Every structure is written in structure tokens, then in C-alpha cells.
Amino acid sequence: MIILLLIWLVQWICHYISVYLDRDLSHQRTRTLQGTGVQSVRSWGAMLWTALQHGLFWAITGTLVLLLALCWWLRTRICEVDNSRDSESEESEEEDLPEMNMIGIFSRRFQLSVPKLSSRRQVVQELLTDLLRVCQNLFSDSFFPVLQPVIGVGSACEGWSTQKSEDVVYCMFVPLKPPRGHTFHLEPDPARETLPPSMRVRVELACTCAGEQPDQLCFLHHSQEELKRNQVASLLHTLCTGPYLDGEKIALWFQTFVISAWSVVPQSRRYRMKVLPSCRSCKMKLMKASGRSFFVEMVFSVQQGDSDIFLSSQPTEAQFPPSTTWLESYAVAEAKFFRHVSMQAPPHSCHLKCLRLCARLLEGSGLSIYALKTAVMHLLTLIPLSEWQHRRLLMRVDDIMNYLRCCLEETRLEHFFFGNEDMPEEISLPLAFQRAQPLNLFQHLAQDPAAQTEALQVLDKLQYHLYFEF
Ligand SMILES: [Zn+2]
């Protein structure tokens, strides 16, 4: 368009100049007739003027040609820049393409697409909130522990469960508070020096004479006859063994309550519920009419001060202590850490998929999933969260496996919550944890070189399987 306009402009200028020259020449001819004396001088002038006119013409034409050349150069340059940009982006896409393909293969091979854990978690949360409300109303005049709002913990609630959708167990901590007229005192268990540390919860009676309801009986200042006559039993007489809170008695009490109260909660219209055998927790199987089912496990717990560290009624695989022994649990702090990471990380962060992939790989290998989870938690504080984008999944999986390898080689993997200076402020830990020396989760391997060698060989096989055999 610009070129056409310029050509038209050149033509118009040429035309104008030729018309001007014609007029000038005709003037020249009439003047030739007027006298020969001045003729030569005038003709020289006219010729000079014509030459000037021609000079002007060439100057304009030259400028226009220069302009045209400039336009052409600019256009070529812009095209070159565009082309280079396109080819750069194509190259980067081409570079990313094999990696994205690999991620796709990994996702299918290890079934990384996370099932609808969060929507189910919501259902579970609502169900338990309703159940606890019924429980509070029913036992408001009794002296059973006061059940606090549940806290989702474990792989299903953190979003990296390796189980199939129908086998997922939603683990919920139910914190217990002492009822009116009672106090809880946490005592280290003198008979056991284990990891995790164990404690007992001693229940003491407190005076309620000067409380908000002075007409009610006080366990300390009313006689046993008066208490018996009014059928008032303290927590010490119901869910304790000796002066200590008993996890098994609490589980049995709550299971009985759930079975009797189920028809009252609105969810009973949508789900059939079955309480499964469990001696220290309350395990429920919920089934829909469509046949779909899932599991909920309620674990009773006592908070340490106002921190995120709790004592849990749930025994571990390695420990099955007496029912009055409660094990220190970091599950709430871990769940809070993963929530914190998910809030800080960019959208579509791959950290949960990485953990899920590695956990699937480790399943049945004898290597500890908890050690893996600890390694991932450390890496989440060491590698900036912006580096956990989806397209970096393979790099991060590589980092996790190599981190585990280094820990096994050095027989040293530090517990995430002891003496960790990289702990996010959101996680509330008792002062003793912050000041503690780091705790080595691989201490047992340091004392058993054969077990260390075996663990390294297992990891070798898993890495080989991950990279070459899938
Ligand atoms: Zn009293």
C-alpha cells in the first residue's frame, strides 16, 4: 500500500515537473522571437533553471527511493525478528515436547491423576461435623471427653494417597478436651523410651463450686452418696483405667454412640454405614446405593499445649502399647505443612504427584514411605516452590530419589520437626522441638550395615525400573 502510494507520488511529481518544463520552454520560444541579444543570456538562464528543476526532480526521486529502501529494510528486519521468535518458541516447544510426553507416560503408568480426594474429604468433614454435633447434644449433661472439630490427616487428606478410589481411608483426628470438672495432665511414660515418644494422659478432678453453674454437683466437694443419687459419674469412672485416659474404652464408647446415632444424621439417607472392628479408633465403611464405598477412620487425640503436635490413640505398625499409652503424633503438623505448601505453590504444582509417584514405586519394597514423605518435606523447603511446576515433574522425581539415595548412603535422614531451622512459621511446635537436636530417622541403618546395603540395592532396582523398564 505504502509502495503504491509512493509510486503514485513519484508519477505525480514527474507529471508536475514535465508540465512546468513545457510551460517554461514555450516562454523561452516567445522570448527568442523578441531579440537575439538577450536571447543567449536568457537561454543560458533557462537551461540552468531547467537543470535545477531536473536536480530537484532527482533529489525528490532519490529521497523517495531512499525512503522505499528504508521501508523495505524495516519490513525485512521485522519479518526476520518475527521468524526468529517463532522458531525460538517452536524450539522450546520441541524441547518441552519429549518431557511432556514422558510425564504423560509416567502419569498413566503410575496412575498419577489424583482421584476426587478433596470433594470426598468435604463429604467426610460434613458427616463428622454432624455426628459430633449429635454427640455433644446427647452427652451435654455427662462427663465424657468433649470432642473438638476433626482435623484431616494422612495421605488421603494431604492429597497424595496411593490407594484406589474405593479403598481410600480418610483419617481424621478427633481432639479430646477434658469435660467440666476435669483436667488433663500429660505425663511421659516411664516404662517406654521409644520413637515416637509415648505419654499417658492423667485425668484429675477440679472444683466446680465457683463455676458458672454453682447448683451442679462438684466431684471434689460433694459426697459420693450425693453423686450416686444423681447418677453423676466422672470421667475417671467411665473411660479411664486408674487415673489415665484409656484409648480402648474411648473407642468402644464412640463406636457404640455412632451405631446408635447414625439414623439421626442426614447422611444416613445417602449412605449405608458399617462400623468396622478397630480397638483404638472408630473405623467406618460408607457405602452408596451405587455400590461405591470409602472408609473413614477417626483417631482420638490430645493436643500438646496449643501446638500442632498431638498424642494419638492409634498404635503404629511397630508399636502396640497398653491402652493408656498415647503416642506422640506429627500427623496434624504434617497435614498443616502440606496445606501451607499448596497455598504458597504456583497453580498445578507437581509436588503431590511426585510424592504419589515415588510412594507407588516404594510400595511393597520394604523402604519406608514415611522416610520418603520426610525427604519430600525437606525438599519442599530446599527447592523454591516455583520450581515445582508440572513440567518439572521428572526433574523433581529425580531429586527425590537422589536425596533418598544420599540419605541412605550417609545413613542420615533428619526428622522434619526436630531442630529444623527451615520450618515455616505457620507450623506451631512446642519450644522443646525447636531447641531439640535433629533426630536421625536412619539411625537403625547406621547400626546395621547389612540393612543399609540391602536398602541401597532396593533403591537401585527401583530407580532402574523407573527409568528403563516402564
Ligand atoms: Zn468444689
Residues whose N, C-alpha, C, O or C-beta is under 5 A from the ligand:
A	BS01	ZN	C207 T208 C209 C218 L220 H221
